[in-house]
Amino acid sequence: MIIKILGSGCKNCVTLTENTKVALAEAGVTAEVMKVTDIQDIMAYGVMSTPALVIDEKVVSYGKVLKPKEIVKILETVR
């Protein structure tokens, strides 16, 4: 599983990255977490507001900072 955090590197993007790592640990899921900061790459996903969470190339959230429990629920649906 590859998880991408799309964003400029702002505080919200950093928080989403941290929350994603916590959620992965809670769910017992192994995944590669990548940060995507290039605006052209972000726009290629059709995302206009960041931070965004992409799991296996599917945008599952954008424009908000998800809490770890919310991310765990998403991980359960994509596995």
N, C-alpha and C positions, 0 to 999 in steps of 0.2 A: 504494500500500500504506500502510495506517495501522497503526502499532504503538503499543499502549498498555501502559504499565507501571502496574500497580495496586499501591498501597501507601500507607502513611502518610507517606512521605518519610524513612523510617529509613535507616540506613547500607546495609542490604541492598538497599533499593529504589534508592538512588543508584548502588550498584555494578552492579546489573542494567541500569540505564539506560546507564551508561558502557560496559558489556560489549556491549550491544545496538548502540550506535553504532560500536564497534570492528568488530563482526561485519558490520554493513551496509557499512562501508568495505572490509573484506576480501572480501566477496561481490560488491562492486560494485553493490549494490542501493540504489535511492533510495526512501526512505520517510519519512513524517512520524512522528516519535516524540513521543508525548504522555504526560504523567503524569496519573494519575487518583488523587486523594487523598481524595475524598469517600466516606465509608463506605457511604452508600446506593448510590452508583454502583458501588462495588466489589461489594457484596452482590448487585446486579442481575445480575452475571456468575456468581453461584453460587460465588464464591471465598470460602473461609473462612480461608485462610492466605496471607499475602503474603510476599514480592513475587510478583506474577503477571505473565505475559507474554501479551498478547492481540494476535493478528495478524488484521487484517480481521475483527474481532468474534468470533474464535474463540480460546478459551482454550487455549494450547498448553503452558503450564507454570505451576505455582503452588507456593508453599511452599519454593522454593529459588532460589539465585543461580546461574544458568547461566553457564558460561564462554563466551567469544566463539566458540570452535570448535563448541560445542553449539548455539549460536544459528544459526551458519552452516548446520549440518545441517538445522535446522528450516526455515530460509528456503528451502533447496533443495527441500524437500518441499511447500511451500505456493505456490511460484511457478508 
